[in-house]
Amino acid sequence: MKKRKRSLIVKQLDKVFSEYIRRKDVNLDDFVDCFTCGRSYHWKKIQAGHFMSRARYSTRWDEENVRPQCYGCNVMQQGRQFEFAKNLDKESQGKADAMHVASLQTVKFADYELEEMIEDYKQKLNEI
């Protein structure tokens, strides 16, 4: 296998992971609800919003940390973190705190691990 630059691997993983997050819970019309405001958008018009920052590799590609969010909530309102946390805790009490603790862990993925994640998320997308 040809060696790729790490930044390109991360970019490809971000892309396939984002698409999976935005598509995994779509309805029959390919619409999904924003996790924080509840408005419905076509999956191509919504973003993958992170509760804990993408800068933290320990939770960057953690499905528990990322949900569909509209542009308004994710970008214009800085992710609406308080509402995000409340909604995580509705799913499972203490989930927001657990994500915070997980985000503080130092994780270093090898390139091959990132490439395996890419293949895993491509497979998950094929199964949707």
C-alpha positions as CSV (number, residue, x, y, z in Angstrom):
1,M,0.0,0.0,0.0
2,K,1.3,3.4,-0.9
3,K,2.1,5.6,2.1
4,R,-0.1,8.7,2.4
5,K,0.5,11.9,4.2
6,R,-1.2,11.9,7.6
7,S,-3.1,15.1,7.1
8,L,-4.8,13.5,4.0
9,I,-5.7,10.4,6.0
10,V,-7.3,12.5,8.7
11,K,-9.1,14.6,6.1
12,Q,-10.5,11.4,4.5
13,L,-11.6,10.0,7.8
14,D,-13.3,13.2,8.8
15,K,-15.2,13.2,5.5
16,V,-16.5,9.6,5.7
17,F,-17.2,9.8,9.5
18,S,-19.1,13.1,9.0
19,E,-21.2,11.5,6.2
20,Y,-22.0,8.5,8.4
21,I,-23.1,10.7,11.4
22,R,-25.3,12.7,9.1
23,R,-26.9,9.7,7.4
24,K,-27.2,7.0,10.0
25,D,-30.5,8.3,11.4
26,V,-32.2,9.8,8.3
27,N,-35.9,9.3,7.7
28,L,-37.4,7.9,4.4
29,D,-37.0,11.4,2.8
30,D,-33.3,11.6,3.7
31,F,-34.0,14.2,6.4
32,V,-32.4,14.2,9.9
33,D,-33.1,16.3,13.0
34,C,-30.6,18.8,14.4
35,F,-29.5,17.4,17.8
36,T,-29.8,20.7,19.6
37,C,-32.7,22.7,18.0
38,G,-34.7,19.8,16.6
39,R,-35.3,21.3,13.1
40,S,-35.2,18.8,10.3
41,Y,-32.7,19.1,7.4
42,H,-31.7,17.0,4.4
43,W,-28.6,15.1,5.5
44,K,-26.5,17.0,2.9
45,K,-27.5,20.3,4.5
46,I,-26.6,19.4,8.1
47,Q,-23.2,19.1,9.8
48,A,-21.5,16.6,12.1
49,G,-21.4,18.6,15.4
50,H,-19.0,17.7,18.1
51,F,-19.8,18.1,21.8
52,M,-16.1,17.9,22.8
53,S,-13.9,19.7,20.3
54,R,-12.5,18.0,17.2
55,A,-9.1,19.0,18.4
56,R,-9.3,16.2,20.9
57,Y,-8.4,13.0,19.0
58,S,-9.7,10.9,21.8
59,T,-13.3,11.8,21.0
60,R,-13.0,13.3,17.5
61,W,-14.3,10.1,15.9
62,D,-16.4,8.9,18.8
63,E,-20.0,8.4,17.7
64,E,-21.2,9.2,21.2
65,N,-19.6,12.7,20.9
66,V,-20.9,13.6,17.5
67,R,-24.4,14.3,16.3
68,P,-26.1,16.0,13.4
69,Q,-26.3,19.7,13.9
70,C,-27.5,22.5,11.7
71,Y,-25.2,25.3,10.6
72,G,-26.9,27.7,12.9
73,C,-26.4,25.6,16.0
74,N,-23.0,24.2,15.1
75,V,-21.3,27.3,13.8
76,M,-23.3,30.4,14.5
77,Q,-24.1,29.4,18.1
78,Q,-20.7,27.6,18.8
79,G,-22.3,24.2,19.0
80,R,-24.9,25.1,21.7
81,Q,-22.9,23.0,24.1
82,F,-25.3,23.4,27.0
83,E,-28.2,22.0,25.0
84,F,-25.9,19.4,23.5
85,A,-25.0,18.2,27.0
86,K,-28.6,18.2,28.2
87,N,-29.6,16.1,25.2
88,L,-26.7,13.6,25.7
89,D,-27.8,13.2,29.3
90,K,-31.4,12.5,28.2
91,E,-30.0,9.6,26.2
92,S,-28.0,8.3,29.2
93,Q,-27.5,10.1,32.5
94,G,-23.9,11.1,32.9
95,K,-23.0,10.8,29.2
96,A,-21.9,14.4,28.9
97,D,-19.6,14.1,31.9
98,A,-18.2,10.8,30.5
99,M,-17.5,12.5,27.1
100,H,-15.7,15.3,28.9
101,V,-13.5,12.8,30.8
102,A,-12.8,10.8,27.6
103,S,-11.8,14.0,25.8
104,L,-9.1,14.7,28.3
105,Q,-7.3,11.4,27.5
106,T,-4.3,11.5,25.3
107,V,-4.8,9.2,22.3
108,K,-2.3,8.8,19.4
109,F,-3.6,6.9,16.5
110,A,-1.2,5.2,14.1
111,D,-1.8,5.9,10.4
112,Y,-2.9,2.3,9.9
113,E,-5.5,2.7,12.7
114,L,-7.0,5.8,11.0
115,E,-7.1,3.9,7.7
116,E,-8.9,1.0,9.3
117,M,-11.5,3.5,10.7
118,I,-11.9,4.9,7.2
119,E,-12.7,1.4,5.9
120,D,-15.0,0.7,8.8
121,Y,-17.0,3.8,8.2
122,K,-17.2,3.2,4.4
123,Q,-18.6,-0.3,5.2
124,K,-21.1,1.3,7.6
125,L,-22.2,3.7,4.9
126,N,-22.7,0.9,2.5
127,E,-25.0,-0.8,5.0
128,I,-27.3,2.2,5.3
